[in-house]
Structures are given as C-alpha cells and as structure tokens.
C-alpha cells in the first residue's frame, strides 16, 4: 500500500487515498477510516477501489464536478482544489 493523502471527513473519520494491489490488480483505493472505541484507526466498509486504467476518467469526472459546484455557487472559488 502506498499512502497518497488523508482527508479529514469529520471528527471521527478520515478519507484515505492509497495505491493498492489486490489479486494482481493495481487499484486506487478511497476508503473511510474511523476511530474505534480503543482510539485506534481502522478501515471501514465505506469506500471504493478503482482500477488504475480508469483513473483518467475518474479525474476528469471529479474536475467536472468541481467546476459545476463552483458554477452553482456550492463551492467558493477561494477553496483549495
């Protein structure tokens, strides 16, 4: 597993972005991690794993979603992209 980023979702959860391999397939993994009762972080069931060959399509779709959100006034232009 190669860690790329951790994005704070809320006080108890983070979204981790990693590159992983599963059964010989290289994947981009977006997984919600939570703080368990023992205060240790654990991966949750929420998330998605995408084959790396789909990454350009995912990136383009996320860019389009960001542009639309800005156009609709749902995201400030000053917010980090």
C-alpha positions as CSV (number, residue, x, y, z in Angstrom):
1,X,0.0,0.0,0.0
2,X,1.3,3.5,-0.9
3,X,-0.4,6.3,1.0
4,X,-1.2,9.4,-1.1
5,X,-3.4,11.5,1.1
6,X,-5.6,11.7,4.2
7,X,-8.6,14.0,4.1
8,X,-10.5,14.8,7.3
9,X,-14.1,13.8,6.8
10,X,-15.4,14.7,10.3
11,X,-14.2,14.4,14.0
12,X,-14.2,10.5,13.9
13,X,-13.5,9.7,10.2
14,X,-10.8,10.3,7.6
15,X,-10.8,9.5,3.9
16,X,-7.6,7.8,2.9
17,X,-6.3,7.8,-0.7
18,X,-3.9,4.9,-1.4
19,X,-2.5,2.9,-4.3
20,X,-3.0,-0.8,-3.6
21,X,-2.7,-4.2,-5.2
22,X,-5.4,-6.8,-4.9
23,X,-5.2,-10.2,-6.7
24,X,-2.6,-8.8,-9.1
25,X,-4.6,-5.7,-10.0
26,X,-3.3,-2.2,-9.2
27,X,-6.0,0.0,-7.7
28,X,-6.7,3.5,-6.4
29,X,-8.4,3.0,-3.1
30,X,-10.6,5.7,-1.5
31,X,-11.5,4.3,1.9
32,X,-13.1,5.8,5.0
33,X,-11.1,5.1,8.2
34,X,-12.7,5.6,11.6
35,X,-11.5,5.8,15.2
36,X,-12.6,2.6,17.1
37,X,-13.5,2.5,20.8
38,X,-9.9,1.9,21.6
39,X,-8.9,5.1,19.8
40,X,-7.1,3.1,17.0
41,X,-7.9,3.9,13.4
42,X,-9.4,1.1,11.3
43,X,-10.7,0.9,7.7
44,X,-14.4,1.0,7.4
45,X,-16.7,-0.7,4.8
46,X,-17.3,2.6,3.0
47,X,-15.1,3.3,0.1
48,X,-14.3,2.4,-3.5
49,X,-11.4,0.7,-5.3
50,X,-10.9,1.8,-8.9
51,X,-8.6,0.1,-11.5
52,X,-5.8,2.4,-12.4
53,X,-6.7,2.3,-16.1
54,X,-10.0,4.1,-15.0
55,X,-8.1,6.9,-13.2
56,X,-8.1,9.4,-16.1
57,X,-11.9,9.1,-16.4
58,X,-12.3,9.5,-12.6
59,X,-10.0,12.5,-12.6
60,X,-11.9,14.2,-15.4
61,X,-15.3,13.5,-13.7
62,X,-14.0,15.0,-10.4
63,X,-12.8,18.0,-12.3
64,X,-16.2,18.5,-14.0
65,X,-17.9,18.1,-10.6
66,X,-15.7,20.7,-9.1
67,X,-16.3,23.1,-11.9
68,X,-20.1,22.6,-11.8
69,X,-20.1,23.1,-8.0
70,X,-18.3,26.4,-8.4
71,X,-20.7,27.5,-11.2
72,X,-23.7,26.7,-9.0
73,X,-22.1,28.6,-6.1
74,X,-21.8,25.4,-3.9
75,X,-18.0,25.8,-3.6
76,X,-16.1,29.0,-3.1
77,X,-13.5,29.9,-5.7
78,X,-11.0,30.5,-2.9
79,X,-11.3,27.0,-1.5
80,X,-8.3,24.7,-2.2
81,X,-8.7,22.4,-5.2
